């Protein structure tokens, strides 16, 4: 009647369906139910195109990936007549009115659909009811990493897709084109990793309360670029170990030089180790880089201990020599011997020489100690310095302890063997 028509016009709560919705007969069906409800599970094909891997975080143990996710299924309720057999394409506004698969990312931390300049969603419906549903998504998901071989490691990560509500009795999730369902951009690259492979696989997941679900996997292997860590960690550690060996060639009585060199190398190694640990997760197991840095630190530390042993044995040796020569003459005290040793005038090979020969070598025109004047002492020191200029190498070799001589060979040899086994084991 005219009254009913007038009431419909005045009813503002009802929105007239669009022509596309009328063509698809959306109002004639209940799209809260899946296609073929009550029958066999509906097959939903998936294919993925990976646009980029945005970041890999070792500290958070996750990765961020941007991809195009496409769903394929058939819903006869959406079939329509078409003389030219052409499909119709819609944007995201129609998605809320029809049934779509509820695929989600397992172990996802955060994800979003891109919405610039509009929401990146596409729906394409074919006359026979086949549907293509495409999304552009950025997702951050967990990657369970093993750092026992860091930084010589290879990490295997996977992005897992699964239906949230429909188990295998209602929905069968599968790769649309088999292994070819996963494609990647040729220009994908990462700063610290080399992408070795991408692969697609499938499986089942069981939940005690809801049953079995189909699950799809996007697997990719990442091999770490080692050159950055060679420059930042390995090479500086090698240099510090080699620098600590310089101590073996310095006069054993040059206490300030050898002690300061040892402490400097120890502190530098500690700084390198702290810098590497600060950028890594606090794992409870030993990493490959920890093995190398701690062994290098041990070599540097042992070089300091080596000099402590040399200095101690030298002091004992000098005291024995003084007792042999006889302190009763009173010409040389322990302090005087140490002072002459600092200047390099004392030789370990002169154990059996007498005091006159010793004094003649250090001071050519020395007067008796009781009658020496200040000017004679200064003259003697000048002559001593001049004689040292041409004999530094000989004096250093003669004043080295046996421990220093062996250390020059043992330390480099053991360190070379360690490097050989280390790189052979981890590479």
PEVEN-V228004 format. One record per helix or strand. SS is the DSSP state (H for helix, E for strand). FROM is the first residue (numbers start at 1). LEN is the number of residues. If there is no record, write none. Layout:
SS,FROM,LEN + SS,FROM,LEN
This chain:
H,2,9 + H,19,6 + H,26,3 + E,42,16 + E,62,13 + H,76,3 + E,88,3 + H,95,3 + E,103,4 + E,108,6 + E,121,5 + E,130,13 + E,154,10 + E,171,5 + H,178,4 + E,182,3 + E,193,15 + E,211,14 + H,227,23 + H,255,24 + H,288,38 + H,327,3 + H,334,10 + H,355,8 + H,369,3 + H,374,16 + H,392,7 + H,402,25
